[in-house]
Amino acid sequence: MAEDASPAVPDGAAPDLESLPGGVKAALEAVLMVIDEPATEAELAAALGVPAEQVRQLLHQLQAEYDGAGGASGADGAPRGFELRSIAGGWRIFSRGDFAPVVSRFVREDRTARLTQAALETLAVIAYRQPVPRARISAIRGVNVDSVVRTLLQRGLIAEAGTDPESGAVLYRTTSYFLERLGIGSISELPELAPHLPGLEHLGDLDDLAR
């Protein structure tokens, strides 16, 4: 049996990226292909053992190539079926939005458990009024939200954010995973609430009453 000719790399030692096919750029791309949540430039630089500035430049190069800039993504210069996006404080590869209908046909609907309307409304209250205690969420929605909050915590969409200095109640906020799922970089990019959840178009007024 032929021996593997690949150079052995001691555990924990950084490989010589320049000796690999495609060098640092291809190594960065390989890492981006396996991460399941956005990675920061600092995290990527640490994993590759190169300066963060070099990683930043390479990320923008890859982003342009995937978008078809200068014909770099193929012989015809067309964009790839995936894109590299800066989101939720980090970078990650996503399927391109243009191909959502094709992807949705491949992914069975029952593979993804959808949030109920009650969960969506509770998540909206937290997103637009965070950090917020459970009692205020219940007051705004007019129902008990204990089970819904537990579901959102289990899904990783919200997290505890300390306690209220006056009441000592646990406060809740949205997570970076929430931003990732919405495709935005920060809470400031949240859209107006009314078009998406008509039942909560007067959230601001309800919030004042719940104080």
N, C-alpha and C positions, 0 to 999 in steps of 0.2 A: 504494500500500500504506500502511495506517495505521501511524503510528509508535507504538512502545511508550510508553505514558504513565507507566510506572513510573519513579520517581525514580532517577537514576543514583547509585550509591554507589562512591566511589573504592576501588581495591584496598587492603585492609587497614584501611579506615575502618569504624567501627561504625555500622550503620544506625540511623535514628531509629525505635526499636521502637514507640514510642507512635503513630507514624503508620501502622503496619501493622495489618491487620485482627486484632483480638483482643489487640493490644499485646504486652507482655512475656510474658504467660502463654501466648499462642498461639505465640510465637517459641520459648519453652522447649519446648513440646510438639513443635514441628517438629524441633528438634534431637534430642529423645528418640526420635523415630520413625526416625532414620537411623543412630544409633550401633549398633555391633555388639558392644560390650562395656560394662559398667557405667561410668558417668562420675561423678566426684565432684562435690559441690556447688561446690567451688572451680573445677573445670574448666568446669562449665556457666556459672558466674558470669563467668568470664573470656571465654568465647565470646560471651556476651550483653552484656558490658560493664555489668553491674549488680552490686550488693552480694550477697555470698553469703547473707546473712540473708534477702534478698528471694527468692532462688532457693529457699531452704529452705522458706519459707512457701508458695510456689507449688507446689512438689513435693508437699507434703502436701495442698494443695487439689486438685490433679489426682488424687492417689491416692484421695482421698475421692470425687471425682466418678466415677472409673472404677468404684469399688465401689458406686455407687448411693446414696451418702449424701445424704439430703435430696431425693431425686428429681432430683439434678443431672445424672445421666448419660442421661436420656431422659424422655419423657413419662410412662412408667410407673414410673420410678424404679428400673428393673432394672439390675444391674451390666453393664458392657460385656463383650465377649468377650475383652478384654485387661485387664491390670492393671499398675500401676506398682509396682515392688518395689525396696527398698533391699537390695542384696546385694553381697557381696565388696567392701565399702568404697565402693560407688557406687550409681547409680540406672539402671534400664533397664526398658523396657516388654516384658512377656512375654505370650504368650497365656494366658488363664486356665486353671488346672488342670482345672476342671470340664469343659472342652471337649477334653481330651486325646484321647478316643476319636475325635472328629470330625477333629481335626488329624492324628492318626496315619493315618487313612484317606486323607487328601489327600497326605501325604508318603510317597512310596514307600520301602519298607524298604531297598532297595538304595542309596538315596542316602546313607545314613549307615553308614560302616564301623564295625561293632561291635568292641569290645575282646574279645580271647580271655580265657578263664578265667585263663590264665597272666598276662596283662597286668593283669587285675583284681586278682589276688592280689599281684602285685608292687606295684601302685599302692597297695593297702591297707597293705602293709608300710611303704612310704614315708610314707603319710599318717599312720599311727599311731606311727611311730618317727622322724619327721624331726627334724633333718637326719640323714641316714643314708648311709654309704658303700656302694658297690656290693657290696663283699665281704661286708658284713653282711647285705645283702638276699639274696645268694646262699646264705649260710650258713643263714639262717632258712627259705628256701624249699627248700633242698637241691638246687638246680639252678643252672646258669649263667644269668644274667639279662641278659647284655650286649645281646642283640638286643631284648629286651623293653624295657629302659631306653631304648634308642635310639628305639623306637616311641613311648614315652610322651613323650620329649623332642620328637619331631617333632609330636606331637599338641598340644603346649603344655600338657600336664597336669602336668608336673614341670619343674624347672629346677635348675641347679647352684646350690649355696648355700655356696660357699667350699670350704675344704679342712680335713680333720681335723688339728688341731694336733700330734698324735702321729705319725700315719702319713703325713700329707700326701695322703691319698686324697681324691678329690672327693666332696663331700657333695651329697645331693639332697633337695629339698623339693617340696611341691606348690605350684601357682600359683593366682592369683586366678581364672583360667579354670576350674581344677578346682573351686573353691568355687562358681563360677557354674553349672557343669554339675550340681552336686549340689543347688543351690538353698539354700545355707547362707551365713551371713555370716562365719564364722570356723571354724578347726579345732576349737575347743572344742564346736561343735555337731555334730560327727561322731557318728553313732549307734553303738551297740554293734556290734562286728564280727561276732560269732558268728552272728547270725540271717541275715546276708547272705553270708558266706563260711565255711561250716561247716568247711572244711579248715584254716582258720587260727584256730579258736576258742582255741587255746593259744598265740597269738602272743607273749604276754608271757613264757611259759616258754621258748619258742624263742629269743626275743631275749636272754634272760639267758645261754643256752648259747652264743650266738654272740659274746658279748663276749670 
